[in-house]
């Protein structure tokens, strides 16, 4: 479900040519760990806003 939502978002943002391509890119990104790394960076950044 996450990959489908991400794939649709990538398609709407005109980053891929189809939702299918977006889902494939999202799945590859999740498998590589890039998505988890980006979430950790975002969490760290957002915690710094409270200081």
KESEPA-93259 format. One record per residue: residue in one letter; y, z, x of N, C-alpha, C, O in turn. Coordinates in steps of 0.1 Angstrom, whole numbers, plus 5000, padded with zeros to 4 digits. Each point is the difference from the previous one (the first is absolute). Layout:
<atoms>
ATOM / A / Y / Z / X / Y / Z / X / Y / Z / X / Y / Z / X
...
</atoms>
This chain:
<atoms>
ATOM / X / 4988 / 5000 / 5008 / 5012 / 5000 / 4992 / 5013 / 5000 / 5009 / 5009 / 4993 / 4997
ATOM / X / 4990 / 5015 / 5014 / 5012 / 5000 / 5009 / 5002 / 4987 / 5006 / 5012 / 4995 / 5001
ATOM / X / 4978 / 4998 / 5003 / 5001 / 4987 / 5006 / 5005 / 4990 / 4990 / 5008 / 4991 / 5004
ATOM / X / 4988 / 5010 / 4984 / 5005 / 4990 / 4990 / 5015 / 5002 / 4997 / 5007 / 4991 / 5000
ATOM / X / 4997 / 5022 / 4999 / 5014 / 5003 / 4998 / 5009 / 4995 / 5012 / 5010 / 4994 / 4999
ATOM / X / 4985 / 5009 / 5013 / 5007 / 4996 / 5012 / 5000 / 4985 / 5001 / 5010 / 4994 / 5004
ATOM / X / 4979 / 4999 / 4993 / 4999 / 4986 / 5000 / 5010 / 4993 / 4991 / 5006 / 4990 / 5003
ATOM / X / 4995 / 5016 / 4985 / 5010 / 4995 / 4990 / 5014 / 5002 / 5005 / 5009 / 4991 / 4998
ATOM / X / 4994 / 5020 / 5008 / 5013 / 5003 / 5005 / 5003 / 4990 / 5012 / 5012 / 4995 / 5000
ATOM / X / 4979 / 5002 / 5008 / 5002 / 4991 / 5011 / 5003 / 4986 / 4994 / 5008 / 4993 / 5006
ATOM / X / 4985 / 5003 / 4984 / 5002 / 4987 / 4994 / 5014 / 4999 / 4993 / 5007 / 4991 / 5002
ATOM / X / 4997 / 5020 / 4991 / 5013 / 5000 / 4993 / 5011 / 5000 / 5011 / 5011 / 4994 / 4998
ATOM / X / 4987 / 5012 / 5013 / 5010 / 5001 / 5011 / 5000 / 4987 / 5008 / 5007 / 4998 / 5010
ATOM / X / 4984 / 4992 / 4986 / 4999 / 4987 / 5006 / 4996 / 5001 / 5015 / 5004 / 4992 / 5008
ATOM / X / 4987 / 5018 / 4995 / 4995 / 5001 / 5013 / 4986 / 4993 / 5002 / 4996 / 4997 / 5011
ATOM / X / 4998 / 4999 / 4978 / 4987 / 4993 / 5000 / 5001 / 4989 / 4989 / 5009 / 5001 / 4991
ATOM / X / 4982 / 4990 / 5009 / 5000 / 4988 / 4991 / 4993 / 5003 / 4987 / 5002 / 4993 / 4990
ATOM / X / 4990 / 5018 / 5010 / 4992 / 5003 / 4987 / 4997 / 5015 / 5000 / 5001 / 5007 / 5010
ATOM / X / 4996 / 4998 / 4978 / 4996 / 5014 / 4999 / 4987 / 5002 / 5008 / 4998 / 5010 / 5007
ATOM / X / 4993 / 4980 / 4993 / 4987 / 5001 / 5007 / 5003 / 5002 / 5015 / 4994 / 5008 / 5007
ATOM / X / 5016 / 4984 / 4999 / 5003 / 5001 / 5014 / 5007 / 5014 / 5002 / 4997 / 5006 / 5011
ATOM / X / 5010 / 4999 / 4980 / 5006 / 5013 / 5001 / 4990 / 5011 / 5000 / 5001 / 5010 / 5008
ATOM / X / 4989 / 4989 / 4984 / 4989 / 5010 / 5000 / 4993 / 5000 / 5013 / 4997 / 5010 / 5006
ATOM / X / 5000 / 4978 / 4999 / 4993 / 4999 / 5013 / 5008 / 5006 / 5011 / 4995 / 5007 / 5009
ATOM / X / 5018 / 4990 / 4991 / 5009 / 5006 / 5010 / 5000 / 5015 / 4999 / 5000 / 5008 / 5010
ATOM / X / 5001 / 4997 / 4978 / 5001 / 5015 / 4997 / 4987 / 5006 / 5005 / 5000 / 5011 / 5006
ATOM / X / 4988 / 4983 / 4991 / 4987 / 5006 / 5004 / 4999 / 5000 / 5016 / 4996 / 5010 / 5005
ATOM / X / 5009 / 4979 / 5001 / 4999 / 5000 / 5015 / 5009 / 5010 / 5006 / 4997 / 5007 / 5009
ATOM / X / 5015 / 4995 / 4985 / 5009 / 5010 / 5005 / 4994 / 5014 / 4998 / 5002 / 5009 / 5009
ATOM / X / 4992 / 4994 / 4980 / 4994 / 5013 / 4998 / 4988 / 5002 / 5010 / 4999 / 5011 / 5005
ATOM / X / 4993 / 4979 / 4997 / 4989 / 5001 / 5009 / 5004 / 5003 / 5014 / 4994 / 5007 / 5008
ATOM / X / 5017 / 4987 / 4996 / 5006 / 5002 / 5014 / 5006 / 5013 / 5002 / 5002 / 5004 / 5012
ATOM / X / 5001 / 5003 / 4977 / 5007 / 5013 / 5002 / 5015 / 4999 / 5000 / 5007 / 5010 / 5001
ATOM / X / 4998 / 4978 / 4998 / 5015 / 4998 / 5001 / 5007 / 5006 / 4988 / 5011 / 5006 / 5001
ATOM / X / 4982 / 4994 / 4987 / 5006 / 5006 / 4988 / 5001 / 5015 / 5002 / 5011 / 5006 / 4996
ATOM / X / 4979 / 5000 / 5009 / 5000 / 5015 / 5001 / 5011 / 5004 / 5011 / 5006 / 5010 / 4998
ATOM / X / 4995 / 4982 / 5012 / 5010 / 5003 / 5011 / 5014 / 4999 / 4994 / 5008 / 5009 / 5002
ATOM / X / 4994 / 4981 / 4990 / 5014 / 4998 / 4994 / 5003 / 5011 / 4990 / 5011 / 5005 / 4999
ATOM / X / 4979 / 5000 / 4994 / 5002 / 5011 / 4990 / 5003 / 5013 / 5008 / 5008 / 5008 / 4996
ATOM / X / 4985 / 4994 / 5015 / 5003 / 5012 / 5008 / 5014 / 4999 / 5006 / 5007 / 5010 / 5000
ATOM / X / 4998 / 4978 / 5004 / 5014 / 4999 / 5005 / 5010 / 5003 / 4989 / 5010 / 5006 / 5002
ATOM / X / 4987 / 4989 / 4986 / 5009 / 5002 / 4988 / 5000 / 5015 / 4997 / 5011 / 5005 / 4997
ATOM / X / 4978 / 5001 / 5003 / 4999 / 5015 / 4997 / 5009 / 5008 / 5010 / 5007 / 5009 / 4997
ATOM / X / 4991 / 4987 / 5016 / 5007 / 5007 / 5011 / 5015 / 4998 / 4998 / 5008 / 5009 / 5001
ATOM / X / 4996 / 4979 / 4996 / 5014 / 4996 / 4998 / 5006 / 5008 / 4988 / 5011 / 5006 / 5001
ATOM / X / 4982 / 4994 / 4988 / 5005 / 5007 / 4988 / 5001 / 5015 / 5002 / 5009 / 5006 / 4994
ATOM / X / 4982 / 5000 / 5014 / 5001 / 5014 / 5003 / 5013 / 5003 / 5008 / 5006 / 5011 / 4998
ATOM / X / 4998 / 4980 / 5010 / 5012 / 5002 / 5008 / 5012 / 4999 / 4992 / 5011 / 5005 / 5004
ATOM / X / 4989 / 4990 / 4984 / 5012 / 4999 / 4991 / 5003 / 5014 / 4995 / 5012 / 5002 / 4996
ATOM / X / 4979 / 5007 / 5003 / 5002 / 5013 / 4995 / 5007 / 5010 / 5010 / 5005 / 5010 / 4996
ATOM / X / 4996 / 4986 / 5016 / 5006 / 5008 / 5010 / 5015 / 5000 / 5000 / 5006 / 5007 / 5008
</atoms>
